[in-house]
Amino acid sequence: MQLIQRARSRRFAALVLGLAVVPAFAGSALAQSRPGANGNGADVAAVRQVTQKYHDVAAAIADGYIPFYKCTEQPGVGTMGMHYVKLSLVGDPAIDPLQPEALVYEPTRNGGLRLAAVEYVTLDTSSQPWVLGQPMLFRPAGNRYGLPDFYERHAWIWQANPAGEFSDWNPDVTCLGTGDNGG
């Protein structure tokens, strides 16, 4: 009788532990709140594959990306470039590595645009999100874009960045005189 009771107690304890642990892990994976969590497991190579077609700005426009703000630069630090944003994705609190909210283009000398980076943005500031294994960066209201508090993260997947693949500013990119700070 004692053996049966001990076995039942162990099964009950295992069940309680399982009920406590499983939701914690499931929630963190869905919320992308832990380092290394990439939502659906996407990596930079997968992001390159799905954004390859956006080297043609017309393809980006056809898929709902629109110009947002002017070429963004920070003298002495670097440039972000010209952002094309898909508003329906910015309005959605989910962060999907395979659906970046913004595409970042560098102006070219012949007047065109060259895809340089992607950017992830969310207006949901209830907790710090992660994308591609990186924590997204908090930006308070009162920013140059006129946006409320938000989180963002750049990924320089089409243009090397000596400041780092996930840095905001790229010193090797230029606005060619069309930037928000005159450069």
Phi, psi and omega per residue, in radians:
M1 nan -0.759 3.129
Q2 -1.105 -0.673 3.123
L3 -1.080 -0.753 3.131
I4 -1.125 -0.738 -3.130
Q5 -1.143 -0.723 3.106
R6 -1.119 -0.703 3.121
A7 -1.116 -0.759 3.098
R8 -1.090 -0.717 3.135
S9 -1.093 -0.732 3.114
R10 -1.139 -0.752 3.112
R11 -1.095 -0.732 3.128
F12 -1.093 -0.787 3.132
A13 -1.090 -0.703 3.111
A14 -1.138 -0.703 3.111
L15 -1.109 -0.797 3.130
V16 -1.088 -0.773 3.109
L17 -1.074 -0.772 3.120
G18 -1.078 -0.731 3.120
L19 -1.152 -0.497 3.133
A20 -1.424 -0.654 -3.029
V21 -1.463 -0.766 -3.053
V22 -1.013 -0.861 3.126
P23 -1.090 -0.580 3.135
A24 -1.099 -0.771 3.121
F25 -1.229 -0.717 3.141
A26 -1.101 -0.767 -3.138
G27 -1.105 -0.723 -3.109
S28 -1.188 -0.601 3.121
A29 -1.202 -0.721 -3.141
L30 -1.200 -0.655 -3.098
A31 -1.462 -0.115 -3.117
Q32 0.952 0.743 -3.042
S33 -1.680 -0.002 -3.126
R34 -1.974 2.539 3.089
P35 -0.957 2.422 3.113
G36 1.548 -0.213 3.125
A37 -1.310 2.155 -3.084
N38 -2.005 0.492 -3.138
G39 1.194 -1.710 -3.091
N40 -1.709 0.318 3.079
G41 1.492 0.187 -3.117
A42 -1.160 2.619 3.019
D43 -2.210 3.115 -3.080
V44 -1.017 -0.679 3.127
A45 -1.072 -0.708 3.119
A46 -1.170 -0.658 3.106
V47 -1.138 -0.727 3.070
R48 -1.015 -0.763 -3.106
Q49 -1.067 -0.789 -3.089
V50 -1.375 -0.306 3.134
T51 -1.793 -0.011 3.136
Q52 -0.882 -0.745 -3.077
K53 -1.147 -0.329 -3.089
Y54 -1.439 0.085 2.945
H55 -1.081 -0.452 3.032
D56 -1.623 1.903 -3.102
V57 -0.999 -0.574 3.124
A58 -1.067 -0.610 3.092
A59 -1.170 -0.666 3.101
A60 -1.120 -0.784 3.131
I61 -1.109 -0.740 3.121
A62 -1.065 -0.518 3.138
D63 -1.584 0.143 3.034
G64 1.743 0.073 3.079
Y65 -1.435 2.364 -3.131
I66 -2.213 2.668 3.094
P67 -1.046 2.394 3.125
F68 -2.343 2.093 3.128
Y69 1.134 -3.128 3.110
K70 -1.763 -3.116 3.126
C71 -1.019 2.195 -3.021
T72 -1.716 2.261 -3.118
E73 -2.496 2.762 3.068
Q74 -2.337 1.733 -3.086
P75 -0.871 2.353 -3.133
G76 1.436 -0.162 -3.115
V77 -2.041 -0.879 -3.138
G78 2.674 -2.905 -3.052
T79 -2.272 2.614 2.966
M80 -1.674 -0.697 -3.096
G81 1.878 -2.897 -3.130
M82 -1.639 2.188 -3.107
H83 -1.675 2.306 2.951
Y84 -1.943 2.147 -2.976
V85 -2.042 2.477 3.018
K86 -1.769 1.786 -2.999
L87 -1.034 -0.614 3.141
S88 -1.107 -0.537 3.105
L89 -1.359 -0.639 3.108
V90 -1.129 -0.662 3.136
G91 -1.270 -0.270 3.128
D92 -1.598 2.182 -3.091
P93 -1.190 -0.280 -3.111
A94 -1.241 2.539 3.036
I95 -1.983 2.008 3.113
D96 -2.016 2.016 -3.108
P97 -0.969 -0.473 -3.105
L98 -1.557 0.059 3.069
Q99 -2.378 1.313 -3.131
P100 -1.120 2.473 3.130
E101 -1.206 -0.491 -3.107
A102 -2.398 2.576 2.992
L103 -1.950 2.365 -3.062
V104 -1.963 2.159 -3.094
Y105 -1.995 2.532 3.025
E106 -1.773 2.268 3.061
P107 -1.091 2.499 3.098
T108 -1.881 2.812 -3.094
R109 -1.091 -0.438 -3.132
N110 -1.557 0.170 3.096
G111 1.596 0.014 3.130
G112 -1.585 -2.982 3.097
L113 -2.276 2.427 3.123
R114 -2.063 2.195 3.128
L115 -1.084 2.216 -3.101
A116 -2.104 -0.622 -3.023
A117 -2.678 2.992 2.951
V118 -2.121 2.787 3.082
E119 -2.408 2.460 3.094
Y120 -1.870 2.347 -3.067
V121 -2.431 2.428 2.973
T122 -2.489 2.444 3.071
L123 -1.551 -0.100 3.107
D124 -1.378 1.891 -3.101
T125 -1.885 0.399 -3.118
S126 -1.217 -0.464 3.059
S127 -2.766 2.760 -3.097
Q128 -1.295 2.063 3.098
P129 -1.489 2.872 3.091
W130 -2.207 2.641 3.031
V131 -2.594 2.435 -3.140
L132 0.898 0.630 3.117
G133 1.336 0.168 -3.096
Q134 -2.062 2.480 3.028
P135 -1.275 2.434 3.068
M136 -1.362 2.687 -3.029
L137 -1.728 2.341 -3.139
F138 -1.393 2.357 3.068
R139 -2.212 2.063 -3.106
P140 -1.337 2.810 3.023
A141 -0.999 2.802 -3.077
G142 1.548 0.236 3.138
N143 -1.424 2.950 -3.095
R144 -1.100 -0.289 -3.099
Y145 -1.586 -0.163 -3.113
G146 1.293 0.372 -3.118
L147 -1.602 2.707 2.989
P148 -1.234 3.139 3.054
D149 -0.825 2.432 3.093
F150 -2.734 2.916 2.996
Y151 -1.969 2.549 3.110
E152 -2.600 2.802 3.031
R153 -2.733 2.192 3.055
H154 -1.543 2.657 3.000
A155 -2.380 1.906 -3.117
W156 -1.449 1.390 -3.027
I157 -1.643 -0.213 -3.132
W158 -2.036 -0.144 3.128
Q159 -2.415 2.164 3.106
A160 -1.024 2.551 3.141
N161 -2.300 1.930 3.134
P162 -1.099 -0.330 3.101
A163 -1.427 -0.168 3.134
G164 2.140 2.529 -3.072
E165 -1.014 -0.502 -3.080
F166 -1.958 0.294 3.095
S167 -1.327 2.642 3.081
D168 -1.188 -0.799 -2.991
W169 -1.801 2.411 3.120
N170 -2.068 1.966 -3.122
P171 -1.207 -0.226 3.127
D172 -1.615 0.039 3.134
V173 -1.915 2.537 -3.138
T174 -2.320 2.689 3.082
C175 -1.587 -0.092 3.128
L176 0.919 0.767 3.088
G177 1.454 0.065 -3.118
T178 -1.882 0.181 -3.014
G179 -1.397 2.917 -3.109
D180 -1.284 -0.161 3.065
N181 -2.066 0.388 3.040
G182 1.489 -0.008 -3.084
G183 -1.742 nan nan
